[in-house]
Amino acid sequence: MSAVEPKTLRAAIVGGSGFTGAELYRLLGRHPQIRVDFISSESKAGLPVDRYFISSLHKKQPGSLKFRKLEELEGPYDLIFTCLPTGSLPRFIEGVAGQTDRIFNLSGDYRISDPDLLQRHYPETLKYGVPGGSHYFIPEFSEINRDARLVNLPGCMAVASIYSLYPLAAHDLIEPRVVTDAKTGSSGAGKASSETHAERAHNFRPHKVHGHRHKPEIEHALKGHLGREIELQFSTFSLDLPRGILVTSYTQLKEGVTEVDVRKAFYSTYASKPFIHYFNSKNGPHGPMIKTVTGTNLAEVGAYVDGRSCVSIASIDNLIKGAAGQAVQAANLYFGLPEEAGLEYTAEGAWP
């Protein structure tokens, strides 16, 4: 009796000519059970995908897929990834939802639910509901809700911040006041950024000291998953790098909490997570950094204690663990596939 071949899932990428769309296409190109059959781009419609993406430059046999307009999306698809600029998806959500039962959303829309915060940060979301409902999903911490049609993935700086804070909050080790700063490379701003290389290079500057829209997302995620209220000061900074994020969170431990408690919390939270590496000693040779996660779906975290002061750090590749790789990981979990499928990292030996 011959073995039954596993089903190949048919996927579409909506808004696929940006940085995250390119990473999704690259990652899914080696996924054993997800095949991309459609990529939309209004500006690149008709252009062969493999001639546009640099990652396809060395393909010996380019595929025949071409960019198409979103209005040509015609399902059904097993899953659709949406990479539209934040504020664009709500106008198209009904049409996209009509072509699939599962949407993985990489844009900022629908990540939070508070009407006042939506009005301030994502006003378009208030105008258009999601047919079938939505669900905020962090692959390492969320329970899967297969009843919700739209699966919202965290923002890149938000999820790195959550990695740095989750063990401390989950084990009730810290006082509510938290200061977090996130340093990010230029690709986080997307292809439409108005910032030039001359402004970015050889520079390190504040990007948004107050009012970044990932702040309410972090608070929402910790409250939603843990029931913990935190008082967060969240500031962001621009790095002279094309990709990568390093987040530093400063917290005060509750009375009686020790460094051993912190180590145990981080170890027990991350020991079984395949894509998160915890540095368990401040005396070790390395700590979280950008160079060792770039090009991978890995996150590195570390926590360092001095008295009641705790500094916890997380690093990720914003385009992979903070976007495309995270979405593939979520899709794997939703469809019952191996969590690492299509995400086997290859840059672990690239040092220095």
N, C-alpha and C positions, 0 to 999 in steps of 0.2 A: 504494500500500500504506500503510495507516494505521499510526501508531506504536502500540506496545503500551503500555497504561497501566501505570505501576508499581503493584505490589501494595500495598494498604493493610494495615498490620499491626494486628491486633486485640489490645488491651492491657487489663489489669486493674490496679487499684491496691488493694493490701490494707493496711488501716489508714490510710484516706485522709482522715480529717477533721482531722488535725493540720496543723501549719505546713508540713511538707515535702509532705504529700499535696496541700495546696492549691496549692503551687507547681508540683508535677508536673501537676496538672489544668490549671493556667493555661498552662504551657509547652506541654503536649501539645495544647491546644486550637488552637494555631496550627502544629502540626507537620504537614508535608505528607503524611506517610506512616504516622503512628501515630494510631490512633483509640482513645479510652478507652471501653470498653463496660461496665465494672463498677468500682464503688468500694465497698469495705466500710467499715462503721463500726457497731460494736455499739450505740453510744449514739444515733446519728443515723439508724438504719435507718428507711426509709420517707420521709425528708425529701428534697425535691428538691435536688439538688446545687447548682444555680445559685441557689437561694434562700439557701443557707448560706454559700457562699464570697463574700467581699467583692469579690474580683477579678472576679466575674461580675455585679456590681451594674449595670453599664451595658450589659449585653447587651440588644439590641433583641428578640431572639427566643431566650429561654432554652431549653436543651435539655430532654429528657424524662428524663434519667438521674436515678435516685434512689439514695441510700445503701442498701446491703443488708448483711445479716449475712454474716460470712465463710463460714458453713456453706452459704450459697447459691451460692458460687463454683462455677461449672460450665463447664468448658472444652470443647474445648481453646482456649487463647489462644496467640498467637504469643509473647507475653512478659507477665510479671507483675512489677510493681514492689511491693516490700514495704516499708512504712513503719511497721511495728508498733513499739511501745516495745521497747527493748533488753531481752531476756529473755523476750519473748513468742513470737517467731517459731519457736524450736525446737519448741514444742508443736504447731505447725500445719504444720511444714515438709513432712511426708509428704503431707498433703492438698493443699497448694499445689503441690508438685512433681508431683502426679498430674494437674495441669491444664495443664501447659506444659512445654516443653523448655528454657526460659530464664527464670530468675528474677534480677532485679536488686535486690540487698538493700541498703537504706539504713540498716538498724539495725546495732548493734554486734556482734551475734552472728555467729560464724564468721569474724571478721576475722583472728584469730590462731590458731595451731595448738598452741602449747606447752601441755601438759596442766596444769602448775602455774599458768601465767598464766590459763588458762581457768577453773580452779577459783577463782581470786581475783577475776577481773573478769567472767567470763561463765559462771557455773556451769551454767546451763540448756543451754548448747551441748554440754557433755559428755554429756548424757543422750540427745540425739537427733542421730543422724548425718544427713547430707544424701544422699538418693537421687540418684545421678549425680555426686556429688562437688562441691567448691566451689573457687573461684578468687578470689584478691585482685587487684583490677584498678584500676590508676591510669591514666586515659586517656592521659596524656602519656608514660608510661614502660613500660607493661606489654605483653607479647606476648599476643595473644588466644589463649585456650585454649577452643576451641568444644566440647571434649569435656566440660567441667565444666558442670553444669546451673545451679549457683548462682554468680552473679557478685557478689562482695562489694565494695562501694564504700568508700573510706576515710572515716573520720570527718572532720568539718569542720576542727577544730583540727589534727588529724594531717596532713591533706593540705596545709594552709597551711604547716605546719612542714617537710614534705617538700619543698615548692617552695623554701623558703629554704635548704635544706641539700643537695639532690640534686646540683647542679653541683659543689659543693665536694667532696662525697664521691665522685662519679663520676670526677672528675679527680685524686683522691688528693692534694688540696691541704691538708688539715687534719689536725691531731692528733686523736686519738679523743675527747678530752674536749670535750663540747658543752653549752652552757647555752642553753635555749630558754624564752622566756615567751610565752604566748598570751593576748591580750586579746580578750574576746568579748562581743557584745551579748546581750540577754536572750532572743531567740528560740532560741538554742542550747539552752536548757533545756527547750524544748517547752512545750506548753499546760498540762501537768500540774505545772509548777513551783510550789512553795509560796512562792516569793519574791514579795513584793508590789512594786508600783511605788514605794511610799514608801521601801522599803529600797534600791531600785536607783537611783532618780533622784538626781542631783547627788552621785554617789558613784563612787569607783573603789577597788576593794578586792581583796585576794587571794581567789580562789575555792578553789583546791586547790594548795597549795605542793608537796606530795609526794603520790605515789600515784595520779595521774590515769591512767585506763585507756588514754588515747591515747599515753602514754609507751611501753609495750611495742609498741604498733602501729607507731609511728614506727621504733623499733629493728628490728622485724620486717620492715618494708617496705624499709629501707635494706639490711638483710642479705640479704633475699630477692632484691632486684633488683640489688644491686651486690656482694654478698658482703662488705660492710663492717661491722665491729663498731664501734659508737660507745658511749661512756659518757655517757648523756644525763641532765642535770638538767632536768626539765620542770615548769614551774609555770604555773598559769592564773589569770587575773584577770577580774573582771566590769566591763564598761563600761556607762555610762549611755546605751545606744543600743539600739534594737529589733533591729537586724541588722548584721552585719559582724564580721570578725575581722582583727586585725593581729598578726602573729607576729614576734618579734625573736629571732634566733639569734646567739650570741656564740661565736666559734671562734678558735683560734690556728692560723695558717698554719704549714705545715712549713718548716723551714730552707730558704732560697733561693727560696721562692715569692714572687712579686711581685704588685702590684696589677694589672698587665697580664695575668698568668696568670689571676687571678680574673675579670677582665672577659671574657677569651676563653672561659673555662669557662661563664659565664652566657650569653654570646651564643650559643655553639655549641649549648648545651642548649635554648635557648628560641626561637631565631630562626625555626624552622619550626613552632612550636606556635601555633595560631590563637588560643587563649584566654589566652595568657600574655604579658604585656608586661614587658620588662626595661628598667629605667632604667639606661643604661650610663655615666652620669657623676654623680659626687657634686656636680658644679658645675651640674647642670641645674636647671631651674626647679621641678621637682617630684620627689617620690619616691613610693613606695607609700603609699597612704592608703585609708581606707575609703569616703569619699564618692564617689570616682571608680569604684569597682567595685560599689557598691550597686545592685541591680536588674539586674545583668548576670552572665554566666557567665565573666567575666574574672578573672584573677589578676594582680596587679602584684608584681614582685619587684625588689629592688635590693641591691647589696652595696657596702660601704664599708670601705676598708682604711686602717689607720694602723700602719705597721711590720708586725709579725706579727699584729696584732689585726684580725679581720674581723667586721663586724656585717652580717648579711644579714637582710633584711626582706621579708615577703610579706603581702599583703592580699587578702581575698576576701569575697564575700557568702556567709555561712554557709549560707543556705537555697538558694542557687542553685549556685555553684561548689563549695560544700561539701556539697551534698546533691542536690536535684532536678535542677539543670542538669547536674551531673556524671553523674547516672544517665542522663539523656537522651543526653549525649555518648557515654557508654559503649555505650548501645543502638545509637546510630547506627553506631559502629565495628563492633560485633558483627554487625550486619545489612548491612554494606557500604553504608550510606547516607552522604551528605555529612556530615562531622563537625559542621558548623554548623547542620544542619537543625533547625528549631524553636528555635534559640538565638540568632537574630539580636538583638543587644542594641539597646535603644532609649534608654538613659539616658545615652549618651555625651556629649550636649550639655547635660546638667543641671548647670551650674556657675554660680554657687556653690550 
